[in-house]
């Protein structure tokens, strides 16, 4: 579809752009102390965007802007997840005391632009768009990570993020250029065609270039060995941004990875539920299995040793990236379905856990385990929901986290015998993770003085915590609506050449 | 009567919600609500018993509702002769447990809320016929248990709680892998009745990692259940958890939670993989022997009375395992000895119930003395017989029941296990009599040290067992005596179901499919 025609299919993004511009302009008219109001503008704008996505999502599959991006239910699903994450994070940013000393206009503008970049990420089908969208997301995230100008840790986080980001995207770009050189095209479907019709499928050059491209994806989902930036950046950034980074870019990168591996390196049959056929003889299923295995194990084992809850959650988010990647190599509709479901469940439980961290930091100015002592008695609501989030992150029923893991494991068992050991490994990792997640619960309830006074956080914070806690519990018991939605969203644009 | 099983499961949750709305200062109201909830539940279990048709060996009072159609998950409940006694035991022990924990001072509201949640989990496991539902209830028990041990337990409670949790989760994760394997191999269903019908055929000939899928899934599920039983070498969490847990929780842990393991093996492993029973039965009997001897030796070495009782559980569950293994006696290889199989499996299931009442009694009695003396060192007492005659008398009966004295219920079930297993596993049965000897030794020796000899001066004003405590222990004592003299009511309930389980196992007695 040409550029002009495409615009009529692009209204959610156009609306988002208008919202971003409105945020910038509105900020000019506000005094510094009132600048939080732009946050609400962004929130309402994003709600409108989500309605636009909902209206648009009726099974259309088409390419836009002369084959640069696509519009299909799969991308709409991820856009919805990303908008939801941005809305929740924006509201919580307004109640994050760390940000009180700073003007908030730029903060919310950047958050809006990251969202826009993520929209592009989940819909790119062209190597150039892949790279561009990753860069849009990364560069905005660098600034957001360093938003606390006065905090050296925040500055350190931003710098580390830049260095790692530049390095891995450089490697990725190099890999992409190889692919272009070998196949003569930047379009996913033409590359797939070129790879399957020639004997280049298994050439060393392709293997090397795919591994290089994996560096870029791995960096975004924070998979081992591209995860080294994660703990420091997560610890140093404003907590609301950490929460955002742990969910939205991960979801975007996973969507992009699914598209890339299933449409470039396989014939896309997976999406039709047919079980994809690998275009190339690359052992990429094994490579990703290995990465997933190492990622969850490293994340979980290192998380045990942390004394800072925020840093512990950073490692836990690495481990969760590992769980999600587990289902990637199955190359079936099941596997993709499981990843999508997991992302949705993870959104609530992980954001919820970070929101509790913000709430506690507002109160005690600290993030270490010691700051959580006796909290369960002093703030029963916060303690209760935190327990729920920890249980859910461990993956115990009846919580959303269990359902996510259940679907991942089921897709692996259904995928065949060669994946069984991944299920066992994933299960044992859950056992390891139990130890550090429950440590939070232990500190909250079993340690510290039991105070008689009961504190409740402010009304909006309470509302937000409950808003993330309810799906975490309810989706663990009844998730049919979500499952149906994902089933309908499991439709990809596939071009036959 | 249509939804009686749902009522049993969800009644405690209603109680929990009610307690959540009671202000935390009104502690007596909270305790009373818990007592009313569990009391009602107990009455409903008795009602269920009266309506239960013991001639029918299949599932009764079935409930079925669609839940997650895309994964073929349903809300499916039912009760048969295997689960009914456990359901009654659950109702009774939770009711008693409320009174045992009447003196809990710390965070009463939280305690009873979690107590009732645990009740729902246990009831749910015994009643669910959908594997997914079963697994959810199985896991729902863990978190309340973690809190109940970790918050209201003894000095090492945090370590005990996390150890319990990690062990059980390890087992349940392996169980989940097995469940998913069954689901995909047997035509995508979680329905236990459907699986019982389909699985034995469907699993035949399938390979998993080069081994027979039956064997792999059997072992995966067995480990999950064995940790709960606990079977040696997975038993190390048990003494710690028992010792650190508050009395009521020890009672429930020993009385009901350990039974879940045996129940699971019979319901799932025996039902879904009957040919695996033949492959594994010798190992099962051997593990039973190790449990009996090892548990007995460890109990003999304990200085802490509660730990002694905890190890006696390991010892007692060993008899159950030996009895279960006797099912193979009904197979052709052992001359179709149906009587032996009935005795063995019936004994194993009877032992579950008897150990439930006896160990509950023992833990309550340990709690009584701990409440007064604030320690449990066996050597620290002496001569209590003169000081607390009633307590001594009751403890004597409980100890004798524990060591399997004829006339008390424990004797009958242990004898049945041995009678059943003897034709098949002569050597193992003979060897396990050492366990009986040890069993007698540790109970009698402990009894002698605590109650006879010189009265320790410190305890010259130790008060006698009070009415509330008597109320918790006497019913159990009566059951033990009654079933020891006249076990027929119990055996009536289970016999049809036992026969159908044995016939099911025997009808698939083919090594060919593995």
Interface residues (C-beta under 8 A of the other chain):
Chain A: X377 X391 X396 X397 X398 X402 X406 X409 X410 X413 X414 X417 X420 X423 X424 X427 X428 X430 X431 X434 X435 X438 X442 X445 X446 X450 X478 X479 X480 X483 X484 X487
Chain B: X67 X68 X69 X70 X71 X107 X135 X136 X139 X140 X142 X143 X146 X147 X150 X151 X157 X158 X162 X165 X166 X169 X170 X173 X174 X176 X177 X180 X181 X183 X184 X207 X208 X209
